[in-house]
Amino acid sequence: MKLTFFADRDEKFRVLVVLIATILLVGFIIVYLVLDIRLTCLLIKTTGIWCPLCGGTRSFINLIHGNISTAFKYNELFIGTLPLTIMYCISKTIEYIKTGCITVSKNVIKYSSLIMLLYMVVRNMFIIPR
């Protein structure tokens, strides 16, 4: 079974979604990179458990600066799955351009969630947090 997004939405709604996503991205860039305000993960702050995304921003910034080994140390999952994620996003963008809707297999959601959960368990049990 597949989940379908935007199939019955009009063009104004699609433009609104893209506009909101762009505003959020620009807001993040201003807050994090320009104003140098660091956001803290609420899970690690309250429980001490590293979530699968902890270190992802630092990892991405190091990757942009060409520090691949440092980027990998901050979040192995993020760097390891980045090429697959980019290819998946490109394929879904092409699908949206061709059909006007995006379908996502429930298996993609299920297996992505399972991988993230397993990574979180392994990271907190066996990998020393940095």
C-alpha positions as CSV (number, residue, x, y, z in Angstrom):
1,M,0.0,0.0,0.0
2,K,1.2,3.5,-0.8
3,L,0.5,6.8,0.8
4,T,-0.3,9.6,-1.7
5,F,0.4,13.3,-1.0
6,F,-0.9,16.3,-2.8
7,A,-3.0,14.3,-5.3
8,D,-6.2,16.2,-4.7
9,R,-4.7,19.6,-3.8
10,D,-4.8,22.7,-6.0
11,E,-1.8,24.6,-7.1
12,K,-2.2,27.3,-4.5
13,F,-1.8,24.7,-1.7
14,R,1.3,23.3,-3.3
15,V,2.8,26.8,-3.6
16,L,1.9,27.4,0.1
17,V,3.7,24.2,1.2
18,V,6.8,25.2,-0.8
19,L,6.7,28.7,0.6
20,I,6.4,27.5,4.3
21,A,9.3,25.0,3.8
22,T,11.4,27.7,2.3
23,I,10.7,30.1,5.2
24,L,11.5,27.4,7.7
25,L,14.8,26.6,5.9
26,V,15.8,30.3,5.7
27,G,14.8,30.8,9.4
28,F,17.0,27.9,10.4
29,I,19.9,29.3,8.4
30,I,19.5,32.7,10.1
31,V,19.1,31.3,13.6
32,Y,21.9,28.7,13.4
33,L,24.5,30.0,11.0
34,V,24.1,33.8,11.1
35,L,23.0,34.5,14.7
36,D,25.1,31.5,16.0
37,I,22.3,30.3,18.2
38,R,22.7,26.5,18.9
39,L,19.6,24.4,19.2
40,T,19.7,21.5,21.6
41,C,17.9,18.2,21.1
42,L,15.2,17.9,23.7
43,L,15.6,14.1,24.1
44,I,19.3,14.3,25.0
45,K,18.6,17.4,27.2
46,T,15.9,15.7,29.2
47,T,16.9,12.0,29.2
48,G,20.6,11.9,28.2
49,I,19.7,9.5,25.4
50,W,21.1,10.5,22.0
51,C,18.4,10.4,19.3
52,P,19.3,9.2,15.7
53,L,19.5,12.8,14.6
54,C,21.8,14.2,17.4
55,G,24.9,15.5,15.7
56,G,23.3,15.7,12.3
57,T,23.6,19.5,12.0
58,R,27.2,19.5,13.1
59,S,27.8,16.6,10.7
60,F,26.2,18.5,7.8
61,I,28.2,21.7,8.6
62,N,31.5,19.7,8.7
63,L,30.6,18.0,5.5
64,I,30.0,21.3,3.8
65,H,33.5,22.4,5.0
66,G,35.0,19.3,3.6
67,N,35.7,17.6,6.9
68,I,34.3,14.2,6.0
69,S,35.9,12.2,8.8
70,T,34.7,14.7,11.4
71,A,31.2,14.7,9.9
72,F,31.1,11.0,10.1
73,K,32.1,11.0,13.7
74,Y,29.2,13.3,14.7
75,N,26.5,11.2,13.0
76,E,27.4,8.1,11.1
77,L,23.7,7.4,10.1
78,F,23.3,10.9,8.6
79,I,26.5,10.7,6.4
80,G,25.9,7.1,5.5
81,T,22.4,7.6,4.3
82,L,22.8,11.1,2.7
83,P,23.5,9.8,-0.8
84,L,20.4,7.5,-0.7
85,T,18.3,10.3,0.7
86,I,19.3,12.7,-2.0
87,M,18.6,10.1,-4.7
88,Y,15.2,9.3,-3.1
89,C,14.3,13.1,-3.0
90,I,15.3,13.6,-6.6
91,S,13.2,10.6,-7.7
92,K,10.1,11.9,-5.7
93,T,10.6,15.3,-7.2
94,I,10.6,13.8,-10.7
95,E,7.5,11.8,-9.8
96,Y,5.8,15.0,-8.6
97,I,6.6,16.8,-11.8
98,K,5.3,14.0,-13.9
99,T,2.2,13.1,-12.0
100,G,1.3,16.0,-9.7
101,C,1.4,13.8,-6.6
102,I,3.9,12.0,-4.4
103,T,3.5,8.3,-3.3
104,V,5.5,6.9,-0.5
105,S,5.5,3.2,0.2
106,K,4.7,2.2,3.7
107,N,7.7,-0.1,3.6
108,V,10.0,2.9,3.2
109,I,8.5,4.5,6.3
110,K,8.6,1.2,8.2
111,Y,12.2,0.3,7.4
112,S,13.5,3.9,7.8
113,S,12.0,4.0,11.3
114,L,13.4,0.6,12.1
115,I,16.9,1.6,11.0
116,M,16.7,4.8,13.0
117,L,15.5,3.0,16.1
118,L,18.3,0.4,15.8
119,Y,20.9,3.1,15.3
120,M,19.7,4.9,18.4
121,V,19.9,1.7,20.5
122,V,23.4,0.8,19.2
123,R,24.6,4.4,19.5
124,N,23.5,4.7,23.1
125,M,24.7,1.3,24.2
126,F,28.0,0.8,22.3
127,I,29.2,4.1,20.9
128,I,30.6,6.6,23.4
129,P,28.8,9.9,22.8
130,R,31.1,12.8,21.8
